[in-house]
Amino acid sequence: MEHIVTVQDAVTAFEPWMEPTDAELDAIDAEMPVIRAEMELLDAQIIVIDRTPCEMDERRIRRARRRMLAAHRAHLNGTNGQTGGAA
């Protein structure tokens, strides 16, 4: 009978190259408003998967889609969600 054994060192080994670099963490931080907006849109879409969307659901999805597009635009323009000027 053969025993199946895991190699614990391979599973729990810690190597410095496995961690994200500071530049990668900064990139994630810069993209976080986009990630949150995409998650909000996904949440709104998941809510209506198994039912017919009502007017409130449609509004929630439209609002979330606009926020996601605005977050993408701000990220690409380098403003990180900050609006310039008075609104």
Contacts in CASP RR format, 6 or more apart in sequence:
PFRMAT RR
TARGET T0000
AUTHOR 0000-0000-0000
METHOD contacts of the structure
MODEL  1
MEHIVTVQDAVTAFEPWMEPTDAELDAIDAEMPVIRAEMELLDAQIIVID
RTPCEMDERRIRRARRRMLAAHRAHLNGTNGQTGGAA
20 28 0 8 1.000
30 75 0 8 1.000
30 80 0 8 1.000
31 75 0 8 1.000
33 71 0 8 1.000
33 74 0 8 1.000
33 75 0 8 1.000
33 80 0 8 1.000
33 81 0 8 1.000
34 68 0 8 1.000
34 71 0 8 1.000
34 72 0 8 1.000
34 75 0 8 1.000
36 71 0 8 1.000
37 64 0 8 1.000
37 67 0 8 1.000
37 68 0 8 1.000
37 70 0 8 1.000
37 71 0 8 1.000
37 72 0 8 1.000
38 68 0 8 1.000
38 71 0 8 1.000
40 64 0 8 1.000
40 67 0 8 1.000
40 68 0 8 1.000
41 61 0 8 1.000
41 64 0 8 1.000
41 65 0 8 1.000
41 67 0 8 1.000
41 68 0 8 1.000
43 64 0 8 1.000
44 57 0 8 1.000
44 60 0 8 1.000
44 61 0 8 1.000
44 63 0 8 1.000
44 64 0 8 1.000
45 61 0 8 1.000
47 57 0 8 1.000
47 60 0 8 1.000
48 57 0 8 1.000
48 61 0 8 1.000
53 61 0 8 1.000
70 81 0 8 1.000
71 81 0 8 1.000
74 80 0 8 1.000
74 81 0 8 1.000
74 82 0 8 1.000
75 81 0 8 1.000
END
